[in-house]
Amino acid sequence: MRAQARGLAAARPHRRKPRTTDSQHTQPVAPHLLGRHLTARAPTRTWVADSTSIGTRAGWLSLAGIRDVYSRRASGYAMGR
């Protein structure tokens, strides 16, 4: 039986207004210590991190992660409101 016959349909994404970072703030900016040199000679010497917010039906989800540059494995992550 086809999905349409079962009453199923793909969810279509809603158009949303793009959001960008506020670059006109007065807070200090941390120095970029690695530049473009993203290699490491040993494990647990160099990490990179990033965070993002994801819109869900239940509200906004914040996700942050840390990755070891040498092994390219996630060293840790956290999710929360």
PDB file with one MODEL, atoms N, CA, C and O in Angstrom:
MODEL        1
ATOM      1  N   MET A   1       0.841  -1.180   0.000  1.00  0.00           N
ATOM      2  CA  MET A   1       0.000   0.000   0.000  1.00  0.00           C
ATOM      3  C   MET A   1       0.889   1.247   0.000  1.00  0.00           C
ATOM      4  O   MET A   1       1.849   1.325   0.766  1.00  0.00           O
ATOM      5  N   ARG A   2       0.580   2.189  -0.831  1.00  0.00           N
ATOM      6  CA  ARG A   2       1.385   3.403  -0.965  1.00  0.00           C
ATOM      7  C   ARG A   2       1.173   4.340   0.220  1.00  0.00           C
ATOM      8  O   ARG A   2       0.147   4.293   0.898  1.00  0.00           O
ATOM      9  N   ALA A   3       2.160   5.184   0.448  1.00  0.00           N
ATOM     10  CA  ALA A   3       2.100   6.112   1.584  1.00  0.00           C
ATOM     11  C   ALA A   3       0.911   7.058   1.463  1.00  0.00           C
ATOM     12  O   ALA A   3       0.253   7.359   2.459  1.00  0.00           O
ATOM     13  N   GLN A   4       0.632   7.527   0.248  1.00  0.00           N
ATOM     14  CA  GLN A   4      -0.499   8.445   0.073  1.00  0.00           C
ATOM     15  C   GLN A   4      -1.818   7.769   0.417  1.00  0.00           C
ATOM     16  O   GLN A   4      -2.712   8.400   0.980  1.00  0.00           O
ATOM     17  N   ALA A   5      -1.943   6.492   0.082  1.00  0.00           N
ATOM     18  CA  ALA A   5      -3.169   5.766   0.390  1.00  0.00           C
ATOM     19  C   ALA A   5      -3.332   5.589   1.896  1.00  0.00           C
ATOM     20  O   ALA A   5      -4.454   5.471   2.388  1.00  0.00           O
ATOM     21  N   ARG A   6      -2.226   5.571   2.627  1.00  0.00           N
ATOM     22  CA  ARG A   6      -2.273   5.454   4.090  1.00  0.00           C
ATOM     23  C   ARG A   6      -2.492   6.797   4.773  1.00  0.00           C
ATOM     24  O   ARG A   6      -2.633   6.859   5.994  1.00  0.00           O
ATOM     25  N   GLY A   7      -2.522   7.870   3.989  1.00  0.00           N
ATOM     26  CA  GLY A   7      -2.706   9.199   4.560  1.00  0.00           C
ATOM     27  C   GLY A   7      -1.417   9.828   5.054  1.00  0.00           C
ATOM     28  O   GLY A   7      -1.443  10.775   5.841  1.00  0.00           O
ATOM     29  N   LEU A   8      -0.286   9.303   4.593  1.00  0.00           N
ATOM     30  CA  LEU A   8       1.014   9.837   5.003  1.00  0.00           C
ATOM     31  C   LEU A   8       1.538  10.808   3.950  1.00  0.00           C
ATOM     32  O   LEU A   8       1.340  10.603   2.752  1.00  0.00           O
ATOM     33  N   ALA A   9       2.195  11.848   4.395  1.00  0.00           N
ATOM     34  CA  ALA A   9       2.789  12.826   3.487  1.00  0.00           C
ATOM     35  C   ALA A   9       4.052  13.377   4.123  1.00  0.00           C
ATOM     36  O   ALA A   9       4.150  13.455   5.347  1.00  0.00           O
ATOM     37  N   ALA A  10       5.008  13.753   3.309  1.00  0.00           N
ATOM     38  CA  ALA A  10       6.258  14.342   3.800  1.00  0.00           C
ATOM     39  C   ALA A  10       5.989  15.717   4.388  1.00  0.00           C
ATOM     40  O   ALA A  10       5.181  16.483   3.863  1.00  0.00           O
ATOM     41  N   ALA A  11       6.673  16.020   5.479  1.00  0.00           N
ATOM     42  CA  ALA A  11       6.569  17.351   6.078  1.00  0.00           C
ATOM     43  C   ALA A  11       7.363  18.324   5.230  1.00  0.00           C
ATOM     44  O   ALA A  11       8.518  18.056   4.900  1.00  0.00           O
ATOM     45  N   ARG A  12       6.778  19.417   4.882  1.00  0.00           N
ATOM     46  CA  ARG A  12       7.457  20.423   4.075  1.00  0.00           C
ATOM     47  C   ARG A  12       8.050  21.481   4.999  1.00  0.00           C
ATOM     48  O   ARG A  12       7.378  21.952   5.916  1.00  0.00           O
ATOM     49  N   PRO A  13       9.292  21.851   4.764  1.00  0.00           N
ATOM     50  CA  PRO A  13       9.909  22.861   5.643  1.00  0.00           C
ATOM     51  C   PRO A  13       9.248  24.229   5.461  1.00  0.00           C
ATOM     52  O   PRO A  13       8.850  24.610   4.361  1.00  0.00           O
ATOM     53  N   HIS A  14       9.148  24.944   6.564  1.00  0.00           N
ATOM     54  CA  HIS A  14       8.615  26.300   6.514  1.00  0.00           C
ATOM     55  C   HIS A  14       9.738  27.254   6.112  1.00  0.00           C
ATOM     56  O   HIS A  14      10.891  27.077   6.505  1.00  0.00           O
ATOM     57  N   ARG A  15       9.389  28.247   5.340  1.00  0.00           N
ATOM     58  CA  ARG A  15      10.393  29.264   5.018  1.00  0.00           C
ATOM     59  C   ARG A  15      10.676  30.063   6.278  1.00  0.00           C
ATOM     60  O   ARG A  15       9.763  30.402   7.031  1.00  0.00           O
ATOM     61  N   ARG A  16      11.931  30.354   6.496  1.00  0.00           N
ATOM     62  CA  ARG A  16      12.294  31.115   7.680  1.00  0.00           C
ATOM     63  C   ARG A  16      13.261  32.217   7.298  1.00  0.00           C
ATOM     64  O   ARG A  16      13.988  32.124   6.309  1.00  0.00           O
ATOM     65  N   LYS A  17      13.250  33.240   8.093  1.00  0.00           N
ATOM     66  CA  LYS A  17      14.146  34.358   7.863  1.00  0.00           C
ATOM     67  C   LYS A  17      15.538  33.975   8.354  1.00  0.00           C
ATOM     68  O   LYS A  17      15.673  33.517   9.489  1.00  0.00           O
ATOM     69  N   PRO A  18      16.575  34.147   7.540  1.00  0.00           N
ATOM     70  CA  PRO A  18      17.934  33.803   7.990  1.00  0.00           C
ATOM     71  C   PRO A  18      18.350  34.661   9.186  1.00  0.00           C
ATOM     72  O   PRO A  18      18.051  35.853   9.255  1.00  0.00           O
ATOM     73  N   ARG A  19      19.044  34.023  10.118  1.00  0.00           N
ATOM     74  CA  ARG A  19      19.560  34.740  11.283  1.00  0.00           C
ATOM     75  C   ARG A  19      21.080  34.696  11.229  1.00  0.00           C
ATOM     76  O   ARG A  19      21.664  33.686  10.836  1.00  0.00           O
ATOM     77  N   THR A  20      21.705  35.766  11.617  1.00  0.00           N
ATOM     78  CA  THR A  20      23.162  35.819  11.632  1.00  0.00           C
ATOM     79  C   THR A  20      23.646  36.294  12.994  1.00  0.00           C
ATOM     80  O   THR A  20      22.864  36.797  13.801  1.00  0.00           O
ATOM     81  N   THR A  21      24.910  36.133  13.235  1.00  0.00           N
ATOM     82  CA  THR A  21      25.515  36.564  14.485  1.00  0.00           C
ATOM     83  C   THR A  21      25.590  38.090  14.525  1.00  0.00           C
ATOM     84  O   THR A  21      25.818  38.733  13.501  1.00  0.00           O
ATOM     85  N   ASP A  22      25.397  38.661  15.709  1.00  0.00           N
ATOM     86  CA  ASP A  22      25.508  40.107  15.886  1.00  0.00           C
ATOM     87  C   ASP A  22      26.985  40.472  15.909  1.00  0.00           C
ATOM     88  O   ASP A  22      27.655  40.266  16.921  1.00  0.00           O
ATOM     89  N   SER A  23      27.499  41.006  14.820  1.00  0.00           N
ATOM     90  CA  SER A  23      28.917  41.355  14.748  1.00  0.00           C
ATOM     91  C   SER A  23      29.186  42.785  15.207  1.00  0.00           C
ATOM     92  O   SER A  23      30.329  43.240  15.169  1.00  0.00           O
ATOM     93  N   GLN A  24      28.160  43.489  15.636  1.00  0.00           N
ATOM     94  CA  GLN A  24      28.325  44.876  16.081  1.00  0.00           C
ATOM     95  C   GLN A  24      28.351  44.984  17.601  1.00  0.00           C
ATOM     96  O   GLN A  24      28.032  46.043  18.142  1.00  0.00           O
ATOM     97  N   HIS A  25      28.726  43.904  18.307  1.00  0.00           N
ATOM     98  CA  HIS A  25      28.750  43.926  19.764  1.00  0.00           C
ATOM     99  C   HIS A  25      30.024  44.618  20.274  1.00  0.00           C
ATOM    100  O   HIS A  25      30.963  44.863  19.517  1.00  0.00           O
ATOM    101  N   THR A  26      30.025  44.920  21.557  1.00  0.00           N
ATOM    102  CA  THR A  26      31.180  45.601  22.159  1.00  0.00           C
ATOM    103  C   THR A  26      32.037  44.650  22.990  1.00  0.00           C
ATOM    104  O   THR A  26      33.001  45.082  23.623  1.00  0.00           O
ATOM    105  N   GLN A  27      31.701  43.367  22.996  1.00  0.00           N
ATOM    106  CA  GLN A  27      32.444  42.383  23.780  1.00  0.00           C
ATOM    107  C   GLN A  27      33.774  42.044  23.097  1.00  0.00           C
ATOM    108  O   GLN A  27      33.863  42.108  21.871  1.00  0.00           O
ATOM    109  N   PRO A  28      34.804  41.686  23.868  1.00  0.00           N
ATOM    110  CA  PRO A  28      36.078  41.318  23.261  1.00  0.00           C
ATOM    111  C   PRO A  28      35.958  39.996  22.502  1.00  0.00           C
ATOM    112  O   PRO A  28      35.158  39.135  22.868  1.00  0.00           O
ATOM    113  N   VAL A  29      36.745  39.844  21.460  1.00  0.00           N
ATOM    114  CA  VAL A  29      36.760  38.635  20.649  1.00  0.00           C
ATOM    115  C   VAL A  29      38.006  37.840  21.004  1.00  0.00           C
ATOM    116  O   VAL A  29      39.108  38.387  21.048  1.00  0.00           O
ATOM    117  N   ALA A  30      37.832  36.548  21.257  1.00  0.00           N
ATOM    118  CA  ALA A  30      38.966  35.690  21.620  1.00  0.00           C
ATOM    119  C   ALA A  30      39.902  35.541  20.427  1.00  0.00           C
ATOM    120  O   ALA A  30      39.435  35.504  19.288  1.00  0.00           O
ATOM    121  N   PRO A  31      41.207  35.455  20.656  1.00  0.00           N
ATOM    122  CA  PRO A  31      42.150  35.308  19.545  1.00  0.00           C
ATOM    123  C   PRO A  31      42.037  33.922  18.910  1.00  0.00           C
ATOM    124  O   PRO A  31      41.723  32.945  19.589  1.00  0.00           O
ATOM    125  N   HIS A  32      42.293  33.848  17.622  1.00  0.00           N
ATOM    126  CA  HIS A  32      42.261  32.586  16.884  1.00  0.00           C
ATOM    127  C   HIS A  32      43.679  32.013  16.925  1.00  0.00           C
ATOM    128  O   HIS A  32      44.520  32.355  16.094  1.00  0.00           O
ATOM    129  N   LEU A  33      43.931  31.146  17.892  1.00  0.00           N
ATOM    130  CA  LEU A  33      45.284  30.670  18.154  1.00  0.00           C
ATOM    131  C   LEU A  33      45.792  29.660  17.131  1.00  0.00           C
ATOM    132  O   LEU A  33      46.999  29.566  16.910  1.00  0.00           O
ATOM    133  N   LEU A  34      44.893  28.902  16.505  1.00  0.00           N
ATOM    134  CA  LEU A  34      45.328  27.880  15.565  1.00  0.00           C
ATOM    135  C   LEU A  34      45.504  28.388  14.149  1.00  0.00           C
ATOM    136  O   LEU A  34      46.221  27.772  13.359  1.00  0.00           O
ATOM    137  N   GLY A  35      44.869  29.493  13.811  1.00  0.00           N
ATOM    138  CA  GLY A  35      44.900  29.936  12.422  1.00  0.00           C
ATOM    139  C   GLY A  35      44.263  28.870  11.563  1.00  0.00           C
ATOM    140  O   GLY A  35      43.141  28.447  11.843  1.00  0.00           O
ATOM    141  N   ARG A  36      44.941  28.423  10.528  1.00  0.00           N
ATOM    142  CA  ARG A  36      44.433  27.340   9.694  1.00  0.00           C
ATOM    143  C   ARG A  36      45.202  26.041   9.940  1.00  0.00           C
ATOM    144  O   ARG A  36      45.049  25.083   9.182  1.00  0.00           O
ATOM    145  N   HIS A  37      46.014  25.999  10.975  1.00  0.00           N
ATOM    146  CA  HIS A  37      46.835  24.830  11.277  1.00  0.00           C
ATOM    147  C   HIS A  37      46.022  23.866  12.140  1.00  0.00           C
ATOM    148  O   HIS A  37      46.088  23.927  13.368  1.00  0.00           O
ATOM    149  N   LEU A  38      45.250  22.968  11.500  1.00  0.00           N
ATOM    150  CA  LEU A  38      44.371  22.069  12.232  1.00  0.00           C
ATOM    151  C   LEU A  38      44.899  20.638  12.211  1.00  0.00           C
ATOM    152  O   LEU A  38      44.172  19.700  11.886  1.00  0.00           O
ATOM    153  N   THR A  39      46.161  20.488  12.558  1.00  0.00           N
ATOM    154  CA  THR A  39      46.746  19.161  12.725  1.00  0.00           C
ATOM    155  C   THR A  39      47.359  19.095  14.117  1.00  0.00           C
ATOM    156  O   THR A  39      47.702  20.120  14.707  1.00  0.00           O
ATOM    157  N   ALA A  40      47.492  17.880  14.631  1.00  0.00           N
ATOM    158  CA  ALA A  40      48.080  17.692  15.951  1.00  0.00           C
ATOM    159  C   ALA A  40      49.055  16.525  15.878  1.00  0.00           C
ATOM    160  O   ALA A  40      48.831  15.571  15.133  1.00  0.00           O
ATOM    161  N   ARG A  41      50.125  16.598  16.641  1.00  0.00           N
ATOM    162  CA  ARG A  41      51.144  15.542  16.638  1.00  0.00           C
ATOM    163  C   ARG A  41      50.876  14.452  17.661  1.00  0.00           C
ATOM    164  O   ARG A  41      51.488  13.386  17.599  1.00  0.00           O
ATOM    165  N   ALA A  42      49.980  14.700  18.594  1.00  0.00           N
ATOM    166  CA  ALA A  42      49.667  13.727  19.637  1.00  0.00           C
ATOM    167  C   ALA A  42      48.215  13.911  20.073  1.00  0.00           C
ATOM    168  O   ALA A  42      47.654  14.995  19.920  1.00  0.00           O
ATOM    169  N   PRO A  43      47.605  12.852  20.617  1.00  0.00           N
ATOM    170  CA  PRO A  43      46.225  12.985  21.084  1.00  0.00           C
ATOM    171  C   PRO A  43      46.119  13.904  22.300  1.00  0.00           C
ATOM    172  O   PRO A  43      47.090  14.113  23.027  1.00  0.00           O
ATOM    173  N   THR A  44      44.948  14.435  22.497  1.00  0.00           N
ATOM    174  CA  THR A  44      44.571  15.323  23.615  1.00  0.00           C
ATOM    175  C   THR A  44      45.465  16.552  23.742  1.00  0.00           C
ATOM    176  O   THR A  44      45.671  17.052  24.847  1.00  0.00           O
ATOM    177  N   ARG A  45      45.991  17.038  22.637  1.00  0.00           N
ATOM    178  CA  ARG A  45      46.800  18.267  22.649  1.00  0.00           C
ATOM    179  C   ARG A  45      46.039  19.452  22.061  1.00  0.00           C
ATOM    180  O   ARG A  45      46.215  20.590  22.496  1.00  0.00           O
ATOM    181  N   THR A  46      45.197  19.178  21.078  1.00  0.00           N
ATOM    182  CA  THR A  46      44.466  20.241  20.388  1.00  0.00           C
ATOM    183  C   THR A  46      43.009  19.825  20.228  1.00  0.00           C
ATOM    184  O   THR A  46      42.712  18.743  19.720  1.00  0.00           O
ATOM    185  N   TRP A  47      42.101  20.699  20.669  1.00  0.00           N
ATOM    186  CA  TRP A  47      40.681  20.439  20.529  1.00  0.00           C
ATOM    187  C   TRP A  47      40.040  21.602  19.785  1.00  0.00           C
ATOM    188  O   TRP A  47      40.537  22.728  19.816  1.00  0.00           O
ATOM    189  N   VAL A  48      38.953  21.317  19.129  1.00  0.00           N
ATOM    190  CA  VAL A  48      38.127  22.353  18.525  1.00  0.00           C
ATOM    191  C   VAL A  48      36.713  22.182  19.075  1.00  0.00           C
ATOM    192  O   VAL A  48      36.311  21.075  19.432  1.00  0.00           O
ATOM    193  N   ALA A  49      35.970  23.272  19.139  1.00  0.00           N
ATOM    194  CA  ALA A  49      34.624  23.232  19.702  1.00  0.00           C
ATOM    195  C   ALA A  49      33.700  24.110  18.881  1.00  0.00           C
ATOM    196  O   ALA A  49      34.136  25.041  18.204  1.00  0.00           O
ATOM    197  N   ASP A  50      32.418  23.796  18.954  1.00  0.00           N
ATOM    198  CA  ASP A  50      31.417  24.589  18.264  1.00  0.00           C
ATOM    199  C   ASP A  50      30.095  24.414  18.989  1.00  0.00           C
ATOM    200  O   ASP A  50      29.887  23.435  19.707  1.00  0.00           O
ATOM    201  N   SER A  51      29.214  25.367  18.794  1.00  0.00           N
ATOM    202  CA  SER A  51      27.881  25.271  19.378  1.00  0.00           C
ATOM    203  C   SER A  51      26.870  25.801  18.377  1.00  0.00           C
ATOM    204  O   SER A  51      27.194  26.624  17.521  1.00  0.00           O
ATOM    205  N   THR A  52      25.652  25.322  18.496  1.00  0.00           N
ATOM    206  CA  THR A  52      24.589  25.760  17.603  1.00  0.00           C
ATOM    207  C   THR A  52      23.256  25.632  18.315  1.00  0.00           C
ATOM    208  O   THR A  52      23.152  24.950  19.335  1.00  0.00           O
ATOM    209  N   SER A  53      22.250  26.280  17.784  1.00  0.00           N
ATOM    210  CA  SER A  53      20.885  26.163  18.285  1.00  0.00           C
ATOM    211  C   SER A  53      20.022  25.573  17.181  1.00  0.00           C
ATOM    212  O   SER A  53      20.113  25.983  16.023  1.00  0.00           O
ATOM    213  N   ILE A  54      19.188  24.612  17.545  1.00  0.00           N
ATOM    214  CA  ILE A  54      18.353  23.908  16.580  1.00  0.00           C
ATOM    215  C   ILE A  54      16.902  24.095  16.987  1.00  0.00           C
ATOM    216  O   ILE A  54      16.520  23.794  18.118  1.00  0.00           O
ATOM    217  N   GLY A  55      16.099  24.592  16.060  1.00  0.00           N
ATOM    218  CA  GLY A  55      14.680  24.765  16.332  1.00  0.00           C
ATOM    219  C   GLY A  55      13.951  23.442  16.214  1.00  0.00           C
ATOM    220  O   GLY A  55      14.067  22.758  15.196  1.00  0.00           O
ATOM    221  N   THR A  56      13.197  23.070  17.249  1.00  0.00           N
ATOM    222  CA  THR A  56      12.406  21.837  17.235  1.00  0.00           C
ATOM    223  C   THR A  56      10.961  22.179  17.559  1.00  0.00           C
ATOM    224  O   THR A  56      10.648  23.315  17.916  1.00  0.00           O
ATOM    225  N   ARG A  57      10.092  21.205  17.435  1.00  0.00           N
ATOM    226  CA  ARG A  57       8.687  21.433  17.789  1.00  0.00           C
ATOM    227  C   ARG A  57       8.522  21.737  19.272  1.00  0.00           C
ATOM    228  O   ARG A  57       7.590  22.438  19.666  1.00  0.00           O
ATOM    229  N   ALA A  58       9.419  21.215  20.088  1.00  0.00           N
ATOM    230  CA  ALA A  58       9.346  21.431  21.542  1.00  0.00           C
ATOM    231  C   ALA A  58      10.031  22.727  21.972  1.00  0.00           C
ATOM    232  O   ALA A  58       9.955  23.087  23.147  1.00  0.00           O
ATOM    233  N   GLY A  59      10.690  23.432  21.073  1.00  0.00           N
ATOM    234  CA  GLY A  59      11.415  24.661  21.396  1.00  0.00           C
ATOM    235  C   GLY A  59      12.842  24.584  20.882  1.00  0.00           C
ATOM    236  O   GLY A  59      13.173  23.700  20.092  1.00  0.00           O
ATOM    237  N   TRP A  60      13.677  25.490  21.318  1.00  0.00           N
ATOM    238  CA  TRP A  60      15.059  25.546  20.854  1.00  0.00           C
ATOM    239  C   TRP A  60      15.930  24.567  21.640  1.00  0.00           C
ATOM    240  O   TRP A  60      15.828  24.462  22.862  1.00  0.00           O
ATOM    241  N   LEU A  61      16.783  23.858  20.914  1.00  0.00           N
ATOM    242  CA  LEU A  61      17.741  22.929  21.502  1.00  0.00           C
ATOM    243  C   LEU A  61      19.127  23.488  21.257  1.00  0.00           C
ATOM    244  O   LEU A  61      19.477  23.800  20.119  1.00  0.00           O
ATOM    245  N   SER A  62      19.922  23.621  22.309  1.00  0.00           N
ATOM    246  CA  SER A  62      21.311  24.066  22.172  1.00  0.00           C
ATOM    247  C   SER A  62      22.206  22.841  22.181  1.00  0.00           C
ATOM    248  O   SER A  62      22.046  21.950  23.015  1.00  0.00           O
ATOM    249  N   LEU A  63      23.146  22.801  21.255  1.00  0.00           N
ATOM    250  CA  LEU A  63      24.056  21.672  21.123  1.00  0.00           C
ATOM    251  C   LEU A  63      25.480  22.207  21.058  1.00  0.00           C
ATOM    252  O   LEU A  63      25.776  23.100  20.264  1.00  0.00           O
ATOM    253  N   ALA A  64      26.355  21.666  21.888  1.00  0.00           N
ATOM    254  CA  ALA A  64      27.773  22.052  21.889  1.00  0.00           C
ATOM    255  C   ALA A  64      28.606  20.781  21.837  1.00  0.00           C
ATOM    256  O   ALA A  64      28.246  19.767  22.434  1.00  0.00           O
ATOM    257  N   GLY A  65      29.718  20.842  21.120  1.00  0.00           N
ATOM    258  CA  GLY A  65      30.570  19.671  21.011  1.00  0.00           C
ATOM    259  C   GLY A  65      32.042  20.034  21.011  1.00  0.00           C
ATOM    260  O   GLY A  65      32.422  21.133  20.607  1.00  0.00           O
ATOM    261  N   ILE A  66      32.870  19.102  21.468  1.00  0.00           N
ATOM    262  CA  ILE A  66      34.327  19.262  21.496  1.00  0.00           C
ATOM    263  C   ILE A  66      34.924  18.062  20.779  1.00  0.00           C
ATOM    264  O   ILE A  66      34.503  16.925  20.993  1.00  0.00           O
ATOM    265  N   ARG A  67      35.915  18.325  19.918  1.00  0.00           N
ATOM    266  CA  ARG A  67      36.521  17.258  19.131  1.00  0.00           C
ATOM    267  C   ARG A  67      38.037  17.316  19.241  1.00  0.00           C
ATOM    268  O   ARG A  67      38.637  18.388  19.172  1.00  0.00           O
ATOM    269  N   ASP A  68      38.648  16.149  19.411  1.00  0.00           N
ATOM    270  CA  ASP A  68      40.102  16.031  19.436  1.00  0.00           C
ATOM    271  C   ASP A  68      40.602  16.088  17.996  1.00  0.00           C
ATOM    272  O   ASP A  68      40.180  15.283  17.166  1.00  0.00           O
ATOM    273  N   VAL A  69      41.485  17.017  17.693  1.00  0.00           N
ATOM    274  CA  VAL A  69      41.968  17.194  16.327  1.00  0.00           C
ATOM    275  C   VAL A  69      42.804  15.994  15.869  1.00  0.00           C
ATOM    276  O   VAL A  69      42.754  15.625  14.696  1.00  0.00           O
ATOM    277  N   TYR A  70      43.554  15.395  16.760  1.00  0.00           N
ATOM    278  CA  TYR A  70      44.428  14.277  16.390  1.00  0.00           C
ATOM    279  C   TYR A  70      43.618  13.046  15.975  1.00  0.00           C
ATOM    280  O   TYR A  70      43.831  12.504  14.891  1.00  0.00           O
ATOM    281  N   SER A  71      42.696  12.603  16.824  1.00  0.00           N
ATOM    282  CA  SER A  71      41.928  11.392  16.539  1.00  0.00           C
ATOM    283  C   SER A  71      40.680  11.668  15.708  1.00  0.00           C
ATOM    284  O   SER A  71      40.097  10.746  15.137  1.00  0.00           O
ATOM    285  N   ARG A  72      40.270  12.930  15.638  1.00  0.00           N
ATOM    286  CA  ARG A  72      39.056  13.356  14.942  1.00  0.00           C
ATOM    287  C   ARG A  72      37.802  12.738  15.554  1.00  0.00           C
ATOM    288  O   ARG A  72      36.789  12.574  14.875  1.00  0.00           O
ATOM    289  N   ARG A  73      37.873  12.404  16.815  1.00  0.00           N
ATOM    290  CA  ARG A  73      36.729  11.850  17.529  1.00  0.00           C
ATOM    291  C   ARG A  73      36.142  12.887  18.474  1.00  0.00           C
ATOM    292  O   ARG A  73      36.844  13.764  18.977  1.00  0.00           O
ATOM    293  N   ALA A  74      34.856  12.766  18.700  1.00  0.00           N
ATOM    294  CA  ALA A  74      34.192  13.667  19.641  1.00  0.00           C
ATOM    295  C   ALA A  74      34.697  13.372  21.049  1.00  0.00           C
ATOM    296  O   ALA A  74      34.649  12.229  21.504  1.00  0.00           O
ATOM    297  N   SER A  75      35.174  14.390  21.729  1.00  0.00           N
ATOM    298  CA  SER A  75      35.646  14.227  23.109  1.00  0.00           C
ATOM    299  C   SER A  75      34.512  14.455  24.099  1.00  0.00           C
ATOM    300  O   SER A  75      34.548  13.952  25.222  1.00  0.00           O
ATOM    301  N   GLY A  76      33.508  15.213  23.680  1.00  0.00           N
ATOM    302  CA  GLY A  76      32.397  15.470  24.557  1.00  0.00           C
ATOM    303  C   GLY A  76      31.347  16.316  23.856  1.00  0.00           C
ATOM    304  O   GLY A  76      31.639  16.997  22.873  1.00  0.00           O
ATOM    305  N   TYR A  77      30.132  16.268  24.365  1.00  0.00           N
ATOM    306  CA  TYR A  77      29.062  17.089  23.838  1.00  0.00           C
ATOM    307  C   TYR A  77      28.046  17.345  24.949  1.00  0.00           C
ATOM    308  O   TYR A  77      28.024  16.643  25.960  1.00  0.00           O
ATOM    309  N   ALA A  78      27.227  18.337  24.750  1.00  0.00           N
ATOM    310  CA  ALA A  78      26.168  18.651  25.701  1.00  0.00           C
ATOM    311  C   ALA A  78      24.981  19.221  24.961  1.00  0.00           C
ATOM    312  O   ALA A  78      25.138  19.946  23.979  1.00  0.00           O
ATOM    313  N   MET A  79      23.790  18.889  25.436  1.00  0.00           N
ATOM    314  CA  MET A  79      22.558  19.420  24.878  1.00  0.00           C
ATOM    315  C   MET A  79      21.744  19.999  26.022  1.00  0.00           C
ATOM    316  O   MET A  79      21.806  19.517  27.153  1.00  0.00           O
ATOM    317  N   GLY A  80      20.986  21.033  25.715  1.00  0.00           N
ATOM    318  CA  GLY A  80      20.127  21.621  26.737  1.00  0.00           C
ATOM    319  C   GLY A  80      19.312  22.757  26.176  1.00  0.00           C
ATOM    320  O   GLY A  80      19.418  23.102  25.000  1.00  0.00           O
ATOM    321  N   ARG A  81      18.489  23.338  27.042  1.00  0.00           N
ATOM    322  CA  ARG A  81      17.641  24.456  26.622  1.00  0.00           C
ATOM    323  C   ARG A  81      18.468  25.687  26.466  1.00  0.00           C
ATOM    324  O   ARG A  81      17.942  26.744  26.117  1.00  0.00           O
TER     325      ARG A  81
ENDMDL
END
